[in-house]
Amino acid sequence: MVVDDSIVRGTTTRALVKVLLDAGAAEVHMRITSPPILYPCFYGIDMANQDEFIAFDKTVAEVSRELGATSVAYLSLDGLMRATGVVHAEKSFCAACFTGEYPCEVPERLRFSKFRYEEGACDALPD
C-alpha cells in the first residue's frame, strides 16, 4: 500500500507503481489523502490544465488502470475537512480544485490563459 497526498497528472505515481511492480510487488494499492483533483487552482498554485489531470472525466477504476495500480482510493472531501480538526472547515479552506466551486468568480479569459497564474484571478477573496 502506498499513501500519497494527491495525484495531479499521475506521472510520478505511474512511475512509482511501475518501480514497485518491477521490484516484485504482487499488488500496488494507492491511498490518496485528498479527493481527486478535478479543477485548476487560479489562486497561486501552479497546476496543469484541467484536461491534463488524471482524474478529470475518469472514474476511480479508470484512474487505477491508467496508473497500473491494483486499486486507488481517495479520501472524501468531508473526510479531508474533518481531518483538519477545524470547526466549519468547509468555510475556512478553499476546495475549488476538488469541487469547481471557486470563492470568487474566475473570469473566462483567465480560465484559458496560459499566463493565468501571473495575472491573478480576483482582487480579493471574500471574507
C-alpha positions in Angstrom: 0.0 0.0 0.0 1.3 3.4 -0.9 -0.1 6.6 0.7 0.2 9.9 -1.1 -1.2 13.4 -0.5 -2.7 13.9 -4.0 -2.4 12.9 -7.6 -2.4 15.7 -10.2 -1.2 14.5 -13.6 -0.3 11.0 -12.4 3.2 10.9 -14.0 5.1 10.5 -10.7 2.5 8.0 -9.4 2.6 6.0 -12.6 6.4 5.7 -12.4 6.3 4.7 -8.7 3.7 2.0 -9.4 5.9 0.6 -12.2 9.0 0.6 -10.0 7.2 -1.3 -7.3 5.8 -3.8 -9.7 9.1 -4.2 -11.4 10.7 -4.8 -8.0 8.4 -7.7 -7.4 5.3 -6.3 -5.7 2.3 -8.5 -6.5 -0.1 -5.7 -6.0 0.1 -1.9 -5.5 -2.8 -0.2 -3.7 -2.8 3.6 -3.8 -4.5 5.5 -1.0 -4.7 9.3 -1.5 -5.3 11.6 1.4 -7.4 14.1 -0.6 -10.3 13.9 -3.1 -9.5 13.7 -6.8 -8.2 17.0 -8.2 -10.6 17.9 -11.0 -10.3 21.7 -11.4 -7.3 24.1 -11.7 -6.3 26.5 -9.0 -6.4 30.1 -10.0 -5.1 31.4 -6.7 -1.4 30.9 -6.9 -0.9 27.1 -7.2 0.9 26.3 -10.5 -1.1 23.4 -11.8 -1.7 21.6 -15.1 -4.5 22.4 -17.4 -7.7 20.6 -16.4 -7.5 18.1 -19.3 -4.1 17.0 -18.0 -5.4 16.0 -14.6 -5.5 12.2 -14.4 -8.9 12.2 -12.6 -10.6 14.6 -14.9 -13.5 12.9 -16.6 -12.5 9.5 -15.3 -13.8 7.1 -12.8 -11.6 5.9 -9.9 -11.3 2.5 -11.7 -10.1 4.2 -14.9 -7.5 6.2 -12.9 -6.3 3.0 -11.3 -6.0 1.3 -14.7 -4.2 4.3 -16.2 -1.7 4.3 -13.3 -1.2 0.5 -13.5 -2.2 0.2 -9.8 -4.2 -2.7 -8.4 -6.5 -0.1 -6.7 -6.9 3.6 -6.0 -9.0 5.1 -3.2 -9.3 8.8 -2.4 -10.3 10.4 0.9 -13.6 12.2 0.6 -13.9 15.9 0.8 -15.9 15.5 4.0 -13.1 13.3 5.4 -10.5 15.8 4.4 -12.3 18.6 6.1 -12.9 16.5 9.3 -9.2 15.6 9.4 -8.2 19.2 9.7 -9.9 19.4 13.1 -11.2 22.9 12.3 -14.8 23.6 13.1 -16.6 24.6 9.9 -13.6 23.7 7.9 -15.6 23.9 4.7 -15.9 27.7 5.4 -12.2 28.1 6.2 -10.5 26.2 3.4 -10.8 26.6 -0.4 -11.8 23.3 -2.0 -12.2 24.6 -5.6 -9.7 22.1 -7.0 -12.0 19.3 -5.8 -15.4 20.9 -6.4 -15.0 23.5 -9.0 -16.8 26.0 -6.7 -14.4 29.0 -6.6 -14.6 31.5 -3.7 -14.7 34.3 -6.2 -15.6 34.5 -9.9 -12.8 33.4 -12.2 -13.1 35.5 -15.5 -13.4 33.3 -18.6 -10.2 34.9 -20.1 -8.2 33.6 -17.1 -9.6 30.1 -17.3 -8.0 29.6 -20.7 -5.0 32.0 -20.3 -1.5 30.4 -20.4 -0.5 33.2 -18.0 -3.5 32.9 -15.7 -1.2 32.5 -12.6 0.7 35.7 -13.2 -2.4 37.7 -13.8 -4.3 36.6 -10.8 -7.9 35.6 -10.6 -9.6 38.2 -8.4 -8.7 41.3 -6.5 -9.5 39.9 -3.1 -11.1 36.8 -1.6 -14.4 37.2 0.2 -14.4 37.5 3.9 
